[in-house]
Amino acid sequence: MVAQLNDDERKAALAKLPGWQYDGERDAISRSFKFSDFTEAFAFMTRVALHAEKADHHPEWFNVFNRVDILLTTHDAGENGGLSQRDLDLAAVIEACA
């Protein structure tokens, strides 16, 4: 099982991830990215997918044309899943890919 972040850890982490929002219902973080066209959005998703697969930690995401919405949570964190360091690490990688 992966350790779930507490409120102080989450707040400190989000301060370092501008644009990411906390979703209290899912104990997750999310962000929407916009690109110039579908090809650019898909290329971004491909870069993220390669990192996510290597880390064995996969985002929930949604793509329409030039927009990619991403939600990160760890399904085996705590008793019911929630935000973990794995999510923060992947969010940092996603920022670098964007």
ZILINQUI-V32124 format. One record per residue. N is the residue number from 1. RES is the residue in one letter. PSI is psi as a letter, one per 40 degrees, with the letter a starting at -180 (999 if undefined). OMEGA is omega as a letter, one per 40 degrees, with the letter a starting at -180 (NA if undefined). BURIAL is # if it has 24 or more other ideal C-beta (glycine too) atoms within 12 Angstrom, else .. Layout:
n={N	N}
res={RES	RES}
psi={PSI	PSI}
omega={OMEGA	OMEGA}
burial={BURIAL	BURIAL}
This chain:
n={1	2	3	4	5	6	7	8	9	10	11	12	13	14	15	16	17	18	19	20	21	22	23	24	25	26	27	28	29	30	31	32	33	34	35	36	37	38	39	40	41	42	43	44	45	46	47	48	49	50	51	52	53	54	55	56	57	58	59	60	61	62	63	64	65	66	67	68	69	70	71	72	73	74	75	76	77	78	79	80	81	82	83	84	85	86	87	88	89	90	91	92	93	94	95	96	97	98}
res={M	V	A	Q	L	N	D	D	E	R	K	A	A	L	A	K	L	P	G	W	Q	Y	D	G	E	R	D	A	I	S	R	S	F	K	F	S	D	F	T	E	A	F	A	F	M	T	R	V	A	L	H	A	E	K	A	D	H	H	P	E	W	F	N	V	F	N	R	V	D	I	L	L	T	T	H	D	A	G	E	N	G	G	L	S	Q	R	D	L	D	L	A	A	V	I	E	A	C	A}
psi={i	i	h	h	i	i	d	d	d	d	d	d	d	d	d	e	g	h	e	h	i	h	h	d	d	e	g	i	i	i	i	h	i	h	i	d	a	d	d	d	d	d	d	d	d	d	d	d	d	d	d	d	d	d	e	f	h	h	i	h	i	h	h	h	b	e	h	h	h	h	h	h	i	h	d	f	h	a	d	e	i	a	h	i	d	d	d	d	d	d	d	d	d	d	d	d	d	999}
omega={a	a	i	i	i	a	a	i	a	a	i	a	a	i	a	a	a	i	i	a	i	i	a	i	a	a	a	i	a	i	i	i	i	a	a	a	a	a	i	i	a	i	i	a	i	i	i	a	i	i	a	i	i	a	a	i	a	a	i	a	a	a	i	i	a	a	i	i	a	i	i	i	a	a	i	i	i	a	a	a	i	a	i	i	i	i	i	i	i	i	i	i	i	i	i	i	a	NA}
burial={.	.	.	#	#	.	.	.	.	#	.	.	#	#	.	.	#	.	.	#	.	#	.	.	.	.	#	#	#	#	#	.	#	.	.	.	.	.	.	.	#	.	.	#	#	.	.	#	#	.	#	#	.	.	#	.	#	#	#	#	#	.	#	.	.	.	.	#	#	#	#	#	#	#	#	.	#	.	.	.	#	#	#	#	#	#	#	#	#	#	#	#	#	#	#	.	#	#}
